[in-house]
Amino acid sequence: MTIWAKFAAFLLVLGAVYAWGHHDGGQAGALRLAEVTASQARLAQGVAEKAAAAERMARAAERAQAAAFNAKDQQYQQDLRHAKDDASQLASDLRAARQRLRGPWRCAASVPSAAAGTAGPDAGADDRAASAGRIVGAAAACDAQVRGLQAILRAERSTDGR
């Protein structure tokens, strides 16, 4: 065998070893890439599951808070109805003399008229009774609203964990 044939055989063996090493390295790289890809897929699935669980928890908290707010609103509406009923009852009681006004809200039961001997009921008494009823009703409605808003704030803070 000549030197050129030996050299060609050497180059052929060297090329085969290089190709085998390159192929083996490619397979190892492909295997490593597959492992990394699978790991990333598991990680992405875990993140998606955690996000879905957090979303479910947030929705459950929102539903609980909405239910609490609804209950507080129903109580407020009931308090508001009671305030209106109480105001009407007070005006009725004042007109029927079952209740009496104090101080500057009172006045004489009758007002002298131009004709002698005729005295009629004080028209202002009905107005005062109606005004007192409206005032009491407005105050009760404000109280009901304040209680309702405070109850909603307490409910909101209790569902926030504060």
Sequence and secondary structure as in RCSB ss.txt:
>XXXX:A:sequence
MTIWAKFAAFLLVLGAVYAWGHHDGGQAGALRLAEVTASQARLAQGVAEKAAAAERMARAAERAQAAAFNAKDQQ
YQQDLRHAKDDASQLASDLRAARQRLRGPWRCAASVPSAAAGTAGPDAGADDRAASAGRIVGAAAACDAQVRGLQ
AILRAERSTDGR
>XXXX:A:secstr
  HHHHHHHHHHHHHHHHHHHHHHHHHHHHHHHHHHHHHHHHHHHHHHHHHHHHHHHHHHHHHHHHHHHHHHHHH
HHHHHHHHHHHHHHHHHHHHTTSS   GGG   SEEE SSTT EEE HHHHHHHHHHHHHHHHHHHHHHHHHHHH
HHHHHHHHHHT 
